[in-house]
Amino acid sequence: MTVAERFRATLNGEPVDRLPMTEWAPYWELTLERWRDEGMPAELSRYEVQEHFGLDPIWNARFNHFGPEMPAPVSHGAGIMTDEDDYNRLRPLLYPSNDALLESLEEHLRTHDRESFVLWAVVDGFFWYPRRLFGIEPHFYAFYDYPDLMHRMNADVAEHSIAMLRRLAEIAVPDFVTFAEDMSYNHGPMLSEGMFAEFLEPHYRRVVPVIQEIGSVPICDSDGDVTEMIPWLERVGLQGVLPLERQAGVDGMALREAHPEFVMIGHYDKMVMNRGEEAIRAEFERLLPLMRSRRFVPSVDHQTPPGVSLEQYRTYLRLFEDYARAGAR
């Protein structure tokens, strides 16, 4: 099977020769620096690192909803606006064409067969996007203080996402599309189901059908414990979730029993990767029943951390291939 064919078949619950072997998130730069010091070729791009390790490579088309002249927040989690007047002032700097991103994909396709890689598109979700503008704490107040503005902002980003995804599909259909959200933490969602229904659901219902129309799979990207909110996601047509973080207590098999058709990506506990072969193997053993349940792409449950040596990562990859084959049986 080709890389893309195998990935699509896995998402669709169809038989495969082996499960995909991916690192769904880009590597931490600190991790790459360590591996270069330990002998990995220094000139490799992040995409080429995947090929170097024999993984099924992923090309990430992450659309930017902020133009190049947007001001940067003064610190992580800080906002760049406070009210509707600010949004009106900033709006001409939002929703860029993303021409450079699309041109880089066209360039990639001149040297890579479309079936030789997984194409993953990313747009901002309707919790994440206003938070980027308001900042973390003011965003929570904005649900109450500026409800009309929240809807306006999310309607705008939904329209931009639809336009970008249609342009992308003219070049190549993405194998999956994620909404960047991060709306859960280790004790569950950071908003209620009622607030999800009021503020996020109408906008998901605009964009999700377009993703399905172009022939792709819509997935939610949220860290933390997503267990409680999966029924909310299913209700708006989302077909999967990633990365299923073990540190947040997510139980993939319990989710599979409750949601048999739901796509899951990730769930391999990154914190065991520097503990030796026995611990690495035990984590694959834990995941093996989930691998065999279909519609599951095993992968590190976030970027491989810099505490993992090059030798340890190679051990992980060697065992990954064994279990990717065992999980496809």
NUTOR-537817 format. One record per atom (N, C-alpha, C): residue in one letter; x, y, z. Coordinates in steps of 0.2 Angstrom, whole numbers, plus 2048, in hexadecimal, padded with zeros to 3 digits. Example, Ala and Ser with C-alpha at 12.3 -4.5 7.8 and 13.67 -1.06 7.14 Angstrom:
BEGIN
A8427E4827
A83E7EA827
A8427F0827
S8407F5823
S8447FB824
S840800827
//
This chain:
BEGIN
M8047FA800
M800800800
M804806800
T80280C7FD
T8068127FD
T805815804
V80981A806
V80881D80C
V80182080D
A7FF824808
A7F9827809
A7F3822809
E7F381D805
E7EE818804
E7ED81580B
R7F381380E
R7F3810815
R7F081481A
F7F181A81A
F7EF81F81F
F7E782081E
R7E5821818
R7DE822817
R7DA81B818
A7DD816817
A7D980F818
A7D980F820
T7DE810823
T7DD81082B
T7D881482E
L7D881B82B
L7D281F82E
L7CC81C82C
N7CB819826
N7C4816824
N7C3810827
G7C780D82B
G7C680682E
G7C780082A
E7CB801824
E7CC7FC81F
E7D27F8821
P7D37F281E
P7D97EE81F
P7DF7F281C
V7E57F181F
V7EB7F481D
V7F07EE81E
D7F67EF81A
D7FC7EB81B
D7FF7EC822
R7FF7F2824
R8027F482B
R7FF7FA82D
L7FE7FC833
L7FC803835
L801808833
P7FE80E832
P803814830
P808814836
M80E816834
M813818839
M815820838
T81282483C
T81382B83B
T81582E842
E818834841
E819839847
E81583F845
W80E83F847
W809843845
W80B84B846
A80F84C84C
A81185384D
A81885484B
P81A85A849
P82185C848
P82585A84E
Y82B85984C
Y830857852
Y83285E856
W83385D85C
W835863860
W83C86585D
E83E86B85C
E84586D85A
E84A86A85F
L84986A865
L84E86886A
L84F860869
T84A85D867
T84B856866
T84F855860
L84E85885B
L852858854
L85985A856
E85A85F85A
E86186185C
E86585C85F
R861858864
R865853867
R86784D862
W86284C85E
W863846859
W869848854
R86984E852
R86F85084E
R87584F852
D875851858
D87C85085C
D87D84985D
E87884485C
E87983D85D
E87A83A856
G87A83D851
G87C83A84B
G87783B845
M87183D846
M86C83E841
M86F84383C
P86E842835
P870847831
P86E84E832
A872853832
A87085A834
A86C85E82F
E86C85C829
E869860824
E86285E822
L85F859826
L858857825
L85385C827
S84E85D823
S848861825
S84485D829
R83F86082C
R83A85C830
R83785682C
Y835858826
Y832853822
Y83784D820
E83D84F81F
E84284A81D
E844846823
V843849829
V84584482F
V84083E82F
Q83A84082D
Q83583A82D
Q837835828
E839837822
E83C83281D
E84282F81F
H846832823
H84C82F825
H84B82A82A
F84682A82E
F845825833
F840820830
G83E82082A
G83A81B827
G83281C829
L83082182B
L82982282D
L825824827
D81F823828
D81A826822
D81A82D823
P81D83181E
P81D838820
P81783C81F
I816841823
I810845823
I81384C820
W80F84F81C
W810856819
W80B85A81C
N80C85F820
N807863824
N80686A821
A7FF86B81F
A7FD87181C
A7F9875821
R7FD878826
R7FA87C82B
R7F8883829
F7F1885828
F7EF88B825
F7F089082B
N7F2896829
N7F389B82E
N7ED8A082D
H7EA8A2832
H7E48A7832
H7E78AE834
F7ED8AE836
F7F08B5837
F7F58B7832
G7F48BD82F
G7F98BF82A
G7FF8C182D
P8048C2829
P80B8C382B
P80C8C982F
E8088CE82F
E8088D4832
E8058D5839
M8028CF83B
M7FE8CF841
M8038D0847
P8018D484C
P8068D5852
P8068CE856
A80C8CD859
A80D8C785D
A80B8C9864
P8088C4868
P8078C586F
P80D8C6873
V80C8C9878
V8128CB87C
V8158C5880
S8118C0881
S8138BA884
S80F8B4882
H8118AE883
H80D8A8882
H8068A8885
G8018A8882
G7FA8A8885
G7F78AF885
A7FB8B4884
A7F88BB884
A7F48BC87E
G7F08C187E
G7EC8C3878
G7EF8C8875
I7EB8CA86F
I7ED8D086B
I7E78D4869
M7E18D286D
M7DB8D786C
M7D78D6872
T7D38DB873
T7CE8DB879
T7C78DB878
D7C58DE872
D7BE8DF871
D7BD8E0869
E7B78E2867
E7B58E2860
E7B98E785C
D7BA8ED85F
D7BE8F285C
D7C58EF85A
D7C88EC85F
D7CF8E985D
D7CE8E4857
Y7C98E0857
Y7C88DB852
Y7C78DE84B
N7C38E484B
N7C28E7845
N7C98EA843
R7CD8ED847
R7D48EF845
R7D88EA843
L7D88E4846
L7DC8DF844
L7DA8DB83D
R7D48DB83C
R7D18D7837
R7D48D7830
P7D68DD82E
P7DA8DD827
P7E08D9828
L7E38D882D
L7E98D482E
L7E88CC82F
L7E28CB82F
L7E08C4830
L7DE8C0829
Y7DE8BA829
Y7DB8B6823
Y7DF8B781D
P7E68B581D
P7EA8B6817
P7E98B0812
S7EC8B180C
S7EB8AD807
S7EE8A6808
N7F48A680C
N7F889F80D
N7FB89D806
D7FC8A2801
D7FF8A07FB
D80589C7FC
A80A89E800
A81089B801
A810894803
L80B892808
L80A88B80A
L807887804
L803889800
L8008857FB
L8058857F5
E80988A7F4
E80F8897EF
E8148847F2
S8158847F8
S81A87F7FB
S8188787FA
L8118777FA
L80E8707F9
L80F86E7F2
E80E8737ED
E80E8727E6
E8168707E5
E81A8737E8
E8218727E7
E82386B7E9
H8208697EF
H8218627F2
H81F85D7ED
L81985E7EA
L8168597E6
L81A8597DF
R81E85D7DE
R82285D7D8
R8288587D9
T8298567DF
T82F8517E0
T82C84B7E4
H82684B7E6
H8238467EA
H81D8437E8
D81C83D7E6
D81683A7E4
D81083B7EA
R80A83D7E8
R80583F7ED
R8048397F1
E8058337EF
E80382D7F3
E80982B7F8
S80F82F7F7
S81582D7FB
S815830802
F80F835804
F80F83880A
F80883980C
V80783A813
V80083C815
V800844815
L7FA846812
L7F984E812
L7F484F818
W7F785481C
W7F3856822
W7F285D822
A7EB85F822
A7EA866822
A7E8868829
V7E986F82B
V7E7871832
V7E4878831
V7DE879834
V7DB87F835
V7DA88183D
D7D988783F
D7D8888845
D7D0886847
G7D088484D
G7C988284F
G7C6888853
F7C0887855
F7BB88D857
F7BC88E85F
F7C088A862
F7C288C869
F7C988F869
W7CD88C865
W7D488E864
W7D5895861
Y7D189685C
Y7D289C858
Y7D18A385C
P7CB8A385F
P7CA8AA863
P7CF8AA869
R7D18A486C
R7D68A4871
R7DC8A786F
R7DE8A6869
R7E58A9866
R7E48B1866
L7DE8B3865
L7DD8BA864
L7DC8BE86B
F7D88BB86F
F7D68BE876
F7DC8BC87B
G7DF8B787A
G7E48B487F
G7E08AF884
I7E38AB888
I7E08A688B
I7DB8A8890
E7DD8AC895
E7D88AE89A
E7D28B2897
P7D48B8893
P7CE8BC891
P7C98B888C
H7CC8B3889
H7C88AF884
H7C28AB888
F7C38A988E
F7BE8A6892
F7B98AB894
Y7BB8B1896
Y7B68B7897
Y7B28B9891
A7B58B888B
A7B28BA885
A7AC8B6883
F7AB8B0885
F7A58AC884
F79F8B0887
Y7A08B488D
Y79B8B7890
Y79B8BF88E
D7A18C288D
D7A18C988C
D7A08CB885
Y7A28C6880
Y7A28C8879
Y79F8C2875
P7998C0876
P7978BA873
P7968BB86B
D7938C1869
D7928C2862
D7998C385F
L79E8C6862
L7A48C685F
L7A88BF85E
M7A78BB863
M7A98B4862
M7A68B185C
H7A08B185B
H79D8AE855
H79F8B284F
R7A08B884F
R7A38BB849
R7AA8B9847
M7AE8B884C
M7B58B684B
M7B58AF848
N7B18AB84B
N7B18A4849
N7AD8A3842
A7A98A7841
A7A68A783A
A7AB8A9835
D7AF8AE837
D7B48B0832
D7BA8AB831
V7BC8A8836
V7C18A3836
V7BE89C832
A7B889B833
A7B5895830
A7B5897828
E7B389D826
E7B389F81F
E7BA89E81C
H7BF8A1820
H7C68A081D
H7C889981D
S7C6895822
S7C888E821
S7C588A81B
I7BF88C81A
I7BC889814
I7BF88B80E
A7C189180D
A7C4893807
A7CB890806
M7CF89080C
M7D588D80B
M7D588580A
L7D088280D
L7D087A80B
L7CE879804
R7C987D802
R7C787C7FB
R7CD87D7F6
R7D18827F7
R7D78847F3
R7DC87E7F4
L7DD87B7FA
L7E28767FB
L7DF8707F7
A7D986E7F7
A7D68687F4
A7D78697EC
E7D886F7E9
E7D986F7E2
E7E086D7E1
I7E586D7E5
I7EB86B7E4
I7EC8647E6
A7EA8627EC
A7EA85B7EF
A7E585A7F4
V7E18557F5
V7DC8547FA
V7E0852800
P7DF855806
P7E285380C
P7E084C80F
D7E4848811
D7E1842814
D7DD84381B
F7DF84881E
F7DB84A824
F7DC851825
V7D7854829
V7D785B82B
V7D685B832
T7DA85F836
T7D986083D
T7D786783E
F7D3868843
F7D286E846
F7D686F84C
A7DA87484D
A7DF875853
A7DA878858
E7D987585E
E7D5877863
E7D887786A
D7DB87286C
D7DE871873
D7D9874878
M7D3871878
M7CD87487D
M7CC86F882
S7D186B884
S7D186688A
S7D786788D
Y7D7865894
Y7DD865898
Y7DD85E89B
N7E185D8A0
N7E18568A3
N7DB8548A7
H7D68598A8
H7D08578AC
H7CA8578A7
G7CB8588A1
G7C585989C
G7C585F898
P7BF860895
P7BE866891
P7BE86D895
M7C1872892
M7C1879895
M7BB87D894
L7B687A891
L7B087D890
L7AA878891
S7A487B892
S79E876893
S79C87488C
E79886E88C
E79486C886
E790872883
G78C875888
G78887A886
G78C880882
M792882885
M795887881
M79888487B
F79A87E87A
F79C87B874
F79787C86F
A79187A871
A78B87A86D
A78988186A
E78A88686E
E78888C86D
E78D890868
F79488F86A
F799893867
F79D890862
L79D889862
L7A288685E
L79E882858
E79987E85B
E79587A856
E79287D850
P790883850
P78D886849
P793886844
H799888846
H79E889842
H7A188383F
Y7A287E844
Y7A4877842
Y79F87483C
R79887683D
R794873838
R794876832
R79887C831
R79987F82B
R79F87C827
V7A587B82B
V7AB878828
V7AB871827
V7A986D82C
V7AA86682C
V7A7863825
P7A1865823
P79E86281D
P7A3864817
V7A6869817
V7AB86B811
V7B1866811
I7B3865817
I7B9860818
I7B7859815
Q7B1857817
Q7AE850814
Q7AD85180D
E7AA85680A
E7A9857803
E7AF8577FF
I7B5859801
I7BB8597FD
I7BE8527FE
G7BB84E802
G7BE847803
G7C3846808
S7C284A80D
S7C7849813
S7C4847819
V7C784681F
V7C5844825
V7C684A82A
P7C184C82D
P7C1852832
P7C384F839
I7C885283C
I7CA84F843
I7CC855848
C7CA85484E
C7CC859853
C7D2858856
D7D785D857
D7DD85D85A
D7DC860861
S7DC85C866
S7DC85F86D
S7E085B871
D7E485F875
D7E885B87A
D7E385A880
G7E6857885
G7E285688B
G7DD85088B
D7D9850890
D7D484A890
D7CE84C88C
V7CD849886
V7C884A881
V7C2846882
T7C2841887
T7BD83C888
T7B683F888
E7B484488C
E7AE84788D
E7AB84A886
M7B084D882
M7AD85187D
M7AD84D876
I7AF847876
I7AE843870
I7A784386D
P7A2842871
P79B84286E
P79984986B
W79C84F86E
W79B85586B
W79E855864
L7A4853864
L7A885385D
L7A484F858
E7A184985A
E79E845856
E797848853
R79484C858
R78E84F856
R78F854850
V795857850
V79685C84A
V799859844
G79A853844
G79D84F83E
G7A484E83E
L7A7850844
L7AF84E844
L7AF847845
Q7B4844842
Q7B583D841
Q7BB83A845
G7BE83E849
G7C483B84D
G7C7841851
V7CC83E855
V7D084385A
V7D784185A
L7DB84585C
L7E284485D
L7E4849863
P7E9848867
P7EE842867
P7ED83D86C
L7E783E870
L7E6839875
L7EB83887B
E7ED83E87E
E7F283E883
E7F2839889
R7F783588A
R7F683088F
R7F7834896
Q7FB83A896
Q7FC83D89C
Q7F684089F
A7F184189A
A7EA84489C
A7E683E89E
G7E883889E
G7E48328A0
G7DF83089B
V7E0832895
V7DB82F88F
V7DC82788F
D7D782488E
D7D681D88D
D7D481B886
G7D881A881
G7D681887B
G7D181387A
M7D280D87D
M7CE80787C
M7C780987F
A7C780D884
A7C080F887
A7BC813882
L7C081887F
L7BD81C879
L7BB817873
R7BF812872
R7BD80E86C
R7B780A86D
E7B6808873
E7B0804875
E7AA809875
A7AB80F877
A7A5814877
A7A4817870
H7A981786C
H7A981B865
H7AC816860
P7A981185E
P7AC80C85A
P7AF80F853
E7AC814850
E7AE81684A
E7B281C84A
F7B481F850
F7B8825851
F7BF82484F
V7C282884B
V7C9828849
V7CD82B84F
M7D3827851
M7D782A856
M7DE82A853
I7E282F855
I7E982F853
I7ED831859
G7F382D85A
G7F782F860
G7F782A865
H7F782C86B
H7F5828871
H7FC824874
Y801824870
Y807820873
Y80A825878
D80B82387E
D80E827883
D815829882
K81682F880
K81D83287F
K822831885
M81F83188B
M823831891
M82782A892
V82582588E
V82881F88F
V82E81E88A
M82F822886
M834821880
M83B821882
N83D824888
N84382488A
N84581F890
R84081A891
R841816897
R84380F895
G84580E88E
G84880888C
G843803888
E8467FE885
E8427FA880
E83C7F7884
E83D7F488A
E8377F188D
E8317F688E
A8327FC890
A82D801891
A82A80388A
I82E803885
I82C80587F
I82780087C
R8297F987D
R8257F487B
R81F7F387F
A81F7F4885
A8197F4889
A8147F9887
E8167FF885
E811804883
E80E80187C
F8127FE878
F80F7FC872
F80A7F6873
E80B7F2878
E8077EC87A
E8007EF87D
R8017F5880
R7FB7F8883
R7F67FA87D
L7F97FD878
L7F67FF872
L7F37FA86D
L7F67F486D
L7F57EF868
L7ED7EE867
P7E97ED86C
P7E27EC86B
P7DF7F2868
L7E17F8869
L7DE7FE866
L7E07FE85F
M7E77FC85D
M7E97FB856
M7E57F7852
R7E37F1855
R7DF7EC852
R7D77EE851
S7D57F3854
S7CE7F5854
S7CC7F984E
R7D17FB84A
R7D07FF844
R7CF806846
R7D080B841
R7D0812841
R7D4815846
F7DA812847
F7DF81584C
F7E6815849
V7E981B849
V7EF81C847
V7F481D84D
P7F881884F
P7FC819855
P80281E853
S803822858
S808827857
S80A82A85E
V80F82D85F
V811831865
V80C836867
D80A83686D
D80483A86F
D806842870
H80B84386D
H80D84A86C
H81484A869
Q81884F868
Q81E84F865
Q82384A869
T827846866
T82C84386A
T83184886E
P831847874
P83584C878
P83C84B878
P840851879
P847851879
P84B84C87E
G847849883
G84A844887
G84B83E884
V84983D87E
V84A83687A
V850837876
S855832877
S85B832873
S85982F86C
L85E830867
L85D82D861
L85D826861
E861822865
E86181B866
E85A819869
Q85781C86D
Q85181A870
Q84B81B86B
Y84C821867
Y847822862
Y84781C85C
R84D81A85B
R84E814856
R84B80E859
T84C80D85F
T848807862
T841807862
Y83E80D863
Y83780F863
Y83580D85C
L83880F857
L83680E850
L83780784E
R83C803850
R83C7FC84E
R8367F8851
L8347FA857
L82F7F785A
L8287F9857
F8287FF855
F822802852
F8207FE84C
E8257FD848
E8247F9842
E8217F2843
D8247EF848
D8217E884A
D81A7E984C
Y8187ED850
Y8117EE853
Y80D7F184D
A80F7F5849
A80B7F7843
A8097F283F
R80D7ED83E
R80B7E783A
R8067E283E
A8087E1845
A8047DD849
A7FD7E084A
G7FD7E784A
G7F67EA84B
G7F27EA845
A7F47E883F
A7F07E8839
A7ED7E1838
R7EF7DC83C
R7EC7D683B
R7E57D583C
//
